Amino acid sequence: MTTARNTAIEASAGDASVQVFPRESNQHQYIEYRRQVSRTRRLVNLSMVVVCLCLPIVLGAIYYYGFAADRYVSETQVMVRRATPAPAPTDLLANLAGSRGAAPTNHETGVLIQYWHSTSLVTSLANVIDLRELYNRAPDDFVFRLGEDVSDATLINYFANRFHVSTGDSGIITLRVQAFNAEDAQAIAEAMLNLGLERINQLNEDVVRSTLVFARREVSEAEERVRQAQTNLTEFQLREQSIDPEQASSAIGSLVASLEADLASARAELAQALSYLDEGSATVRGLQARISAVEQQIEIERARITGGEQAMVGTLGEFNRLSLEVELATQALVSTLASYQTAVNEVQRQSVNMLVVSPPHLPDAASYPQRAVDVALVALCAVLVFTIVYLFASAIRDHMF
């Protein structure tokens, strides 16, 4: 039994065999082995503390207190709305839904925000302000400075993180711009406001052009029809040498009626004269000649109206047709002008305006970095990383020993 205790104990499990350290016969070696394991554990723990806990905190403190440059924030507030706001919903459910939380972002506000986040803004802004120079004013801040000779894509991605846009409950847009200099932050914010205003005005002009182009074309066509109809009527009047054939025809009708009255009077006088005078008397012959002359004149005047080379019927019909064309073209023009004015009023009602609630201010103190808070965050992250690594290492150690 003593010999068995002094020898190595072999325990087999399947095909594998594990040799347990002989504690009684080689106690010195066993103690030395445990010491080496303990030193290894302390060394690993110390390494994890230094690498995962102390080193990040020290590097974070060195960066924030030694290299991080001050960053100033210029803030401005604007509101984008239509000239005539949409009516409030009258439905009870809609009112209840609208009373919860923040109001949804309207279409015009979304257009402005999307434009500020677009690449075209950075391109237009770079033509006004040298962004590469402004964001390289802190050469020691190797984390937040832009860097020399960067591409346009890098500049766009960098600038997207240098400003923040938020929308409040009342639809007011808050724009915050960061820069290494207070004047630079204010200048960039003002430039972004100006470019946003230009974009809103451009959208209004596009809406005006797309909405009124058809109405303007209709007005032009109606005006052309009126001019053509008036030209045709004027040419007819010059050709016929008559301002108003209808009035001339009325005058001829009045003359015929007057002649017919004279004819009736002359025939009555002739009948009276024949009652007591001979047909060969001078008075009777004079009355007969008068009646014949009046009848001939009546025939001539009637021919001017109904037939012959100087007939007024065809002339009057053509004049009435041309006059009707002028009247109809004028009525169409009046209707088209009314429609055009309605379209103009609708465009003005739907026009979008950008109101500056608060202009970009000049910051008097740096907002970033918040060195103590940032170092504390680094320390918190380091503690979390250290905890995860320590638990992972402990699990591995438990399986090894």
C-alpha positions in Angstrom: 0.0 0.0 0.0 2.9 2.4 0.8 4.5 1.6 -2.5 1.2 2.3 -4.3 1.0 5.7 -2.5 4.6 6.7 -3.4 4.1 5.9 -7.1 2.2 7.9 -9.6 -1.5 7.2 -9.7 -2.8 6.6 -13.2 -6.4 7.1 -14.0 -7.7 6.1 -17.3 -10.8 7.4 -19.1 -11.4 5.5 -22.3 -8.1 5.6 -24.4 -6.6 8.7 -22.6 -4.6 8.5 -19.4 -4.0 11.4 -17.0 -1.1 11.4 -14.5 -1.9 13.1 -11.2 1.0 14.9 -9.5 2.4 12.8 -6.7 1.9 15.1 -3.7 3.4 12.8 -1.0 6.6 11.6 -2.7 7.3 14.9 -4.7 5.8 17.5 -2.4 8.6 20.0 -3.1 8.0 19.8 -6.8 4.3 20.2 -6.3 4.7 23.4 -4.2 7.1 24.8 -6.8 4.5 24.0 -9.5 1.7 25.8 -7.6 4.0 28.8 -7.2 4.6 29.0 -10.9 0.9 28.8 -11.6 0.2 31.6 -9.0 2.9 33.8 -10.5 1.5 33.2 -14.0 -2.0 34.1 -12.9 -0.7 37.3 -11.2 1.2 38.2 -14.3 -1.8 37.7 -16.5 -4.0 39.7 -14.2 -1.5 42.5 -14.0 -1.2 42.5 -17.8 -5.0 42.7 -18.2 -5.2 45.5 -15.7 -2.4 47.5 -17.5 -3.6 46.8 -21.1 -7.3 46.8 -20.6 -7.8 49.3 -17.8 -4.9 51.6 -17.1 -3.5 52.1 -20.6 -6.8 53.3 -22.2 -7.5 55.7 -19.3 -3.9 57.1 -19.4 -4.1 57.5 -23.2 -7.5 59.1 -23.0 -6.4 61.6 -20.4 -3.2 62.4 -22.4 -5.3 63.0 -25.6 -8.1 65.0 -24.0 -5.8 67.2 -21.8 -2.8 67.3 -24.2 -4.0 67.1 -27.8 -7.7 67.6 -28.1 -8.6 71.0 -29.4 -11.5 73.1 -28.3 -14.6 72.9 -30.6 -17.1 75.7 -30.7 -20.8 75.2 -31.5 -22.9 77.8 -33.3 -26.6 77.2 -33.0 -29.4 78.6 -35.1 -33.2 77.9 -35.4 -35.3 78.1 -38.5 -38.9 77.2 -39.5 -40.1 76.1 -42.9 -43.8 76.5 -43.6 -46.2 77.3 -46.4 -47.6 80.7 -46.9 -51.1 79.4 -46.1 -50.9 76.5 -43.6 -53.0 73.4 -44.1 -56.2 73.3 -42.0 -56.1 71.5 -38.8 -57.7 68.0 -38.8 -61.3 68.0 -37.5 -61.4 64.3 -36.9 -61.3 63.4 -33.2 -59.0 60.5 -33.7 -56.7 62.6 -35.8 -56.6 65.3 -33.1 -55.8 62.7 -30.4 -53.1 61.2 -32.6 -51.6 64.6 -33.3 -51.6 65.6 -29.6 -49.3 62.8 -28.6 -45.6 63.5 -28.6 -43.7 65.5 -31.3 -45.4 66.7 -34.4 -44.4 64.8 -37.5 -41.9 66.5 -39.8 -43.7 68.0 -42.8 -42.6 67.7 -46.4 -40.9 71.1 -46.6 -38.9 70.6 -43.4 -37.8 67.2 -44.6 -36.6 68.7 -47.9 -34.5 71.3 -46.1 -33.0 68.7 -43.8 -32.2 66.3 -46.6 -30.6 69.1 -48.6 -28.3 69.9 -45.6 -27.3 66.3 -45.5 -26.7 66.1 -49.2 -23.4 66.2 -51.1 -24.6 69.2 -53.1 -24.6 71.3 -49.9 -21.0 70.4 -49.2 -20.1 71.2 -52.8 -21.9 74.6 -52.7 -20.5 75.3 -49.2 -17.0 74.6 -50.4 -17.4 77.3 -53.0 -18.2 79.8 -50.3 -16.0 78.7 -47.4 -12.7 76.8 -47.5 -13.7 73.9 -45.3 -10.4 72.2 -45.7 -8.6 75.1 -44.1 -11.2 75.7 -41.4 -11.1 72.1 -40.2 -7.3 71.9 -40.2 -6.8 74.8 -37.7 -5.9 72.3 -34.9 -3.0 70.3 -36.3 -2.3 68.6 -32.9 -5.8 67.2 -32.7 -5.1 64.1 -34.8 -8.6 62.7 -34.1 -10.9 65.5 -35.0 -9.0 67.5 -37.6 -9.7 66.9 -41.2 -6.3 66.1 -42.5 -4.3 67.4 -45.5 -5.1 66.5 -49.1 -8.3 64.6 -48.4 -10.7 63.6 -51.2 -14.1 65.1 -51.7 -15.8 62.0 -50.4 -13.7 62.2 -47.2 -14.6 65.8 -46.8 -18.3 65.0 -47.2 -18.3 62.2 -44.7 -16.2 64.4 -42.3 -18.5 67.4 -42.5 -21.6 65.2 -42.0 -20.3 64.6 -38.4 -19.5 68.3 -37.8 -23.1 69.5 -37.7 -26.4 68.2 -36.2 -30.0 68.9 -37.2 -33.0 68.3 -34.9 -36.7 69.1 -35.1 -38.8 70.2 -32.2 -42.5 69.7 -31.4 -43.5 73.0 -33.1 -41.6 72.2 -36.3 -38.6 74.4 -35.5 -35.4 73.1 -37.0 -32.3 73.5 -34.8 -29.0 73.5 -36.5 -25.7 73.1 -34.6 -22.4 73.5 -36.3 -19.0 72.6 -34.9 -15.6 74.3 -35.7 -12.3 74.8 -34.1 -13.0 78.6 -34.0 -16.0 80.5 -32.9 -16.1 82.8 -35.9 -15.7 79.8 -38.2 -18.7 78.0 -36.6 -20.9 81.1 -37.0 -19.7 81.6 -40.6 -20.5 78.0 -41.6 -23.9 78.2 -39.9 -24.8 81.4 -41.8 -23.6 79.9 -45.1 -25.8 76.8 -44.5 -28.8 79.1 -43.8 -28.2 81.1 -47.0 -27.8 78.0 -49.1 -31.0 76.5 -47.5 -32.9 79.7 -48.3 -31.6 79.6 -51.9 -32.7 76.0 -52.2 -36.2 76.8 -50.9 -36.5 79.7 -53.3 -35.3 77.5 -56.2 -38.0 74.9 -55.3 -40.6 77.7 -55.3 -39.5 78.8 -58.7 -39.6 75.3 -60.0 -43.2 74.9 -58.7 -44.1 78.2 -60.3 -42.7 77.2 -63.7 -44.2 73.8 -63.7 -47.6 75.0 -62.5 -48.0 78.3 -64.5 -46.4 77.2 -67.8 -49.6 75.6 -69.0 -51.8 78.5 -67.8 -49.4 81.0 -69.5 -49.6 79.1 -72.8 -53.4 79.1 -72.7 -53.4 82.8 -72.1 -51.0 83.4 -75.0 -53.1 81.2 -77.3 -56.3 83.1 -76.3 -54.6 86.4 -76.9 -53.5 85.3 -80.3 -57.0 84.2 -81.2 -58.4 87.6 -80.2 -55.7 89.4 -82.2 -56.4 87.3 -85.3 -60.2 87.7 -85.0 -59.8 91.5 -84.6 -57.4 91.6 -87.6 -59.9 89.7 -89.8 -62.7 92.1 -88.8 -60.6 95.2 -89.5 -59.5 93.9 -92.9 -63.2 93.2 -93.7 -64.2 96.7 -92.7 -61.4 98.2 -94.8 -62.3 96.1 -97.8 -66.0 96.9 -97.6 -65.3 100.5 -96.6 -67.9 100.2 -93.8 -67.3 100.4 -90.1 -70.6 98.7 -89.3 -72.6 97.1 -92.2 -75.4 96.4 -89.8 -76.0 100.1 -89.2 -75.8 100.7 -92.9 -78.4 98.0 -93.5 -80.6 99.6 -90.9 -80.3 102.9 -92.5 -81.2 101.5 -95.9 -84.2 99.8 -94.3 -85.3 103.1 -92.8 -84.9 104.7 -96.2 -87.0 102.0 -97.9 -89.7 102.5 -95.3 -89.7 106.2 -95.8 -89.9 105.7 -99.6 -92.8 103.3 -99.2 -94.6 105.9 -97.1 -94.0 108.5 -99.8 -95.2 106.0 -102.4 -98.4 105.3 -100.5 -99.0 109.1 -100.1 -98.4 109.7 -103.8 -100.8 106.9 -104.8 -103.4 108.3 -102.5 -103.0 111.7 -104.1 -103.2 110.1 -107.6 -106.4 108.4 -106.7 -107.9 111.6 -105.4 -106.8 113.5 -108.5 -108.3 110.9 -110.9 -111.6 111.5 -109.2 -112.0 114.9 -110.6 -109.3 115.2 -113.3 -108.6 113.7 -116.6 -105.8 111.2 -117.0 -104.0 113.4 -119.5 -103.9 116.4 -117.1 -100.6 117.7 -115.9 -101.3 117.0 -112.3 -102.1 113.4 -112.9 -99.1 112.9 -115.1 -96.9 114.5 -112.4 -98.3 112.2 -109.8 -97.7 109.2 -112.0 -94.2 110.2 -112.7 -93.6 110.7 -109.0 -95.0 107.3 -108.2 -92.8 105.7 -110.8 -89.7 107.4 -109.5 -90.4 106.3 -105.9 -91.1 102.7 -107.0 -87.8 102.6 -108.9 -85.9 104.0 -105.9 -87.5 101.5 -103.7 -86.4 98.7 -106.0 -82.9 100.0 -106.1 -82.7 100.2 -102.3 -84.1 96.8 -101.9 -81.6 95.4 -104.3 -78.8 96.9 -102.2 -80.1 94.8 -99.3 -81.2 91.5 -100.9 -79.5 91.2 -104.3 -77.4 92.7 -106.9 -73.7 93.6 -106.9 -74.1 95.9 -103.9 -76.3 93.5 -101.8 -75.9 94.0 -98.0 -77.1 90.5 -97.0 -73.8 88.7 -97.7 -71.8 91.6 -96.3 -73.9 91.7 -93.2 -73.5 87.9 -92.7 -69.8 88.0 -93.0 -69.6 91.0 -90.6 -71.8 89.2 -88.0 -69.6 86.1 -88.3 -66.4 88.0 -87.8 -67.9 90.0 -85.0 -69.0 86.8 -83.3 -65.5 85.4 -83.6 -64.1 88.5 -81.9 -66.7 88.2 -79.1 -66.1 84.5 -78.5 -62.3 85.0 -78.6 -62.6 87.8 -76.1 -64.8 85.8 -73.7 -62.3 82.9 -74.0 -59.5 85.3 -73.1 -61.4 86.6 -70.1 -62.0 83.1 -68.9 -58.3 82.1 -69.5 -57.1 85.1 -67.6 -59.4 84.3 -64.7 -58.0 80.7 -64.6 -54.5 82.0 -64.8 -55.1 84.4 -61.9 -56.5 81.5 -59.9 -53.4 79.4 -60.6 -51.2 82.3 -59.5 -53.1 82.7 -56.3 -52.8 78.9 -55.6 -49.1 79.0 -56.3 -48.7 81.9 -53.9 -50.7 80.1 -51.3 -48.7 77.0 -51.6 -45.3 78.8 -51.7 -42.8 77.7 -49.0 -41.0 80.2 -46.8 -38.1 79.8 -44.5 -38.2 81.9 -41.3 -35.1 82.4 -39.2 -36.3 82.1 -35.6 -32.8 82.6 -34.1 -29.8 83.6 -36.2 -26.4 81.9 -35.8 -24.8 83.2 -32.6 -21.2 83.6 -31.9 -20.2 81.1 -29.1 -18.2 82.6 -26.3 -16.9 79.3 -24.9 -16.0 75.9 -26.3 -18.7 73.2 -26.0 -16.3 70.3 -26.8 -14.4 68.5 -25.6 -15.8 68.0 -22.1 -12.5 66.6 -20.9 -13.6 65.2 -17.5 -16.7 63.6 -18.9 -14.8 62.2 -21.8 -12.1 60.7 -19.7 -14.8 59.3 -17.4 -16.5 57.7 -20.4 -13.1 56.2 -21.5 -12.6 54.8 -18.0 -16.1 53.3 -18.0 -15.5 51.7 -21.3 -12.1 50.4 -20.1 -13.7 48.9 -17.0 -16.3 47.1 -19.2 -13.7 45.8 -21.5 -11.5 44.7 -18.6 -14.5 42.9 -17.0 -15.3 41.0 -20.2 -11.6 40.0 -20.8 -11.2 39.0 -17.1 -14.3 36.8 -17.2 -13.2 35.3 -20.5 -9.7 34.6 -19.2 -11.1 33.1 -15.9 -13.2 30.7 -17.9 -10.2 29.6 -20.0 -8.1 29.2 -16.8 -10.7 27.1 -15.1 -10.6 24.7 -18.1 -6.8 24.6 -18.1 -6.2 24.0 -14.4 
